[in-house]
C-alpha cells in the first residue's frame, strides 16, 4: 500500500507540474496520449489503494476519473474527455464480445430454471416498476409536458428498459478480481449476460415504438414491426458471420487477435451508425441495426459453435485489465456534475425505485423457482451495477432524439452514476457474505 500511495502521488505531482507550470514543451495538457496515460496510471493506483479497504478496484477507477477531472482537480477538460469517445466504442465492443463469450450453453442448461425465473420475473418487475414510476411523474417533468399520454408512456418505457440493463463488464471484473466461484456467482453472471442480450432486443423494439409515437402522435404504422424484426434478424446473421470470421482468425492468423477483435467491433459500431444515417438521409428509410447485438452474437458463436471458446475468453482476459481501467476511468471522467445538478432528483427517484424492484423481482423469482433463500435474498445485490451497455443505450437515445435526449441523459446519468458507485461494493459484499470469494481476492 505504501508503494502504491507513493506511485499515485508521483503521478499526480507530475500531472500537476504539466498542467499548472509554464515550462516550455508542457503546454499540451489536452493531448490524448497524455490523458490516456494519466488516466490509466492514476486509475490503476487508485483502484489498488481502495482494494486495501475491501472496495472493488473499478470503484477506484471511476473515482479517479471523476475527482481528477474537469469538475474537481481539473487536470483535464471536458473537451479532452470527449476526444476520447472513440475509446468508449472500442471498450463497448470488447465488453459485448466478452459478454457473448461468457454465455455458455452448458452452464445455462445446468441452471436454466433459476435463470429463466430471474430473467423473466426480474426483468418484468424492474421494467414495469420503473416505467410506471417515471410515468407517474411525467406530468411534472418540463420536457415531457408537451407530449400526450402515449408519448409520455413510450418515453417512460425507455427509462424502464435502461433500468433493467446490468453491467457484464463490472460483474466480470469483480468476479475476476475476487476469483469468485460458486452457484451464486454463476447465477448472477449468467443472468446478467442473458439479460443484456434480451435488453438490447427489447430496447430496439421500444425505441422504435417511441420514435414512431413521438413523430406521429398516437398513431403507429404496424409496418415498423416488420422492419424491426428484419433489423434483429440481420443483426443475428451478421453476428454469426462475424463469429465465424473470428474463429478463422483464431485458427489461421497468427496475430494478437484481441486487438484485431476490438478493431473489428469498432468498425461494426461505426458502420451500423453510418449505414443507418445514409439510409435515413438518402432514401428516408429507417434502418437501425444494433451493433452491440452483433458483437454479442459473435462472441456467443465463438464460445458455443467452435472448439476455441476457452481460448477466446482467456486471450480476451489477458488484455482486459487496461481496457477496464481505461473504460471505467473515462466513465468517471465523463460524469457531468452540472447534469447531475439538474437531474439528480429524478435520478435519485429512479435509483431508489430500481433498487426496490430489483429486490422484489429477485425474491419473487427465487421463491417461484424454489431456489435457496440465502441465494435469492442476495441475488439483487449482484444486479445493481450499471455501465457499458446502459451507457451505450443512453448514447443511442441521445442520437435518436436530439430534442429530448439531453434531459433524458442528465436524469439517467444521475441514476447510473449511483448504481455504478454502489453496485460493485454491494456485489463484492454479497460474494464475501456467501463465501464464494477466493482468500486471495479478499
Secondary structure, DSSP 8 states (H G I E B T S, - for coil): -HHHHHHHHHHHHHHHHHHH---TT---TT-HHHHHHHHHHHHHHHHHHHHTTT--HHHHHHHHHHHTSTTTT-SS-HHHHHTTHHHHHHHHHHHHHHHHHH--HHHHHHTHHHHHHIIIIIHHHHHHHHHHHHHHHGGG-GGGTTS-HHHHHHHHHHHHHHHH---HHHHHHHHHHHT--SHHHHHHHHHHHHHHHHHHHHHHHHHHHHHHHHHHTT---THHHHHHHHHHHHHHHHHHHHHHHHHHHHHH--S-HHHHHHHHHHHHHHHHHHHHHHHHHHH-------HHHHHHHHHHHHHHSSS-HHHHHHHHHHTHHHHHHHHHHHHHHT--HHHHHHHHHHHHHHHHHHHHHHHHHHHHHHHHHT--HHHHHHHGGGS----THHHHHHHHHHHH-HHHHHHHHHHHHHHHHHHHHHHHHHHHHHHHHTT-S-GGG-
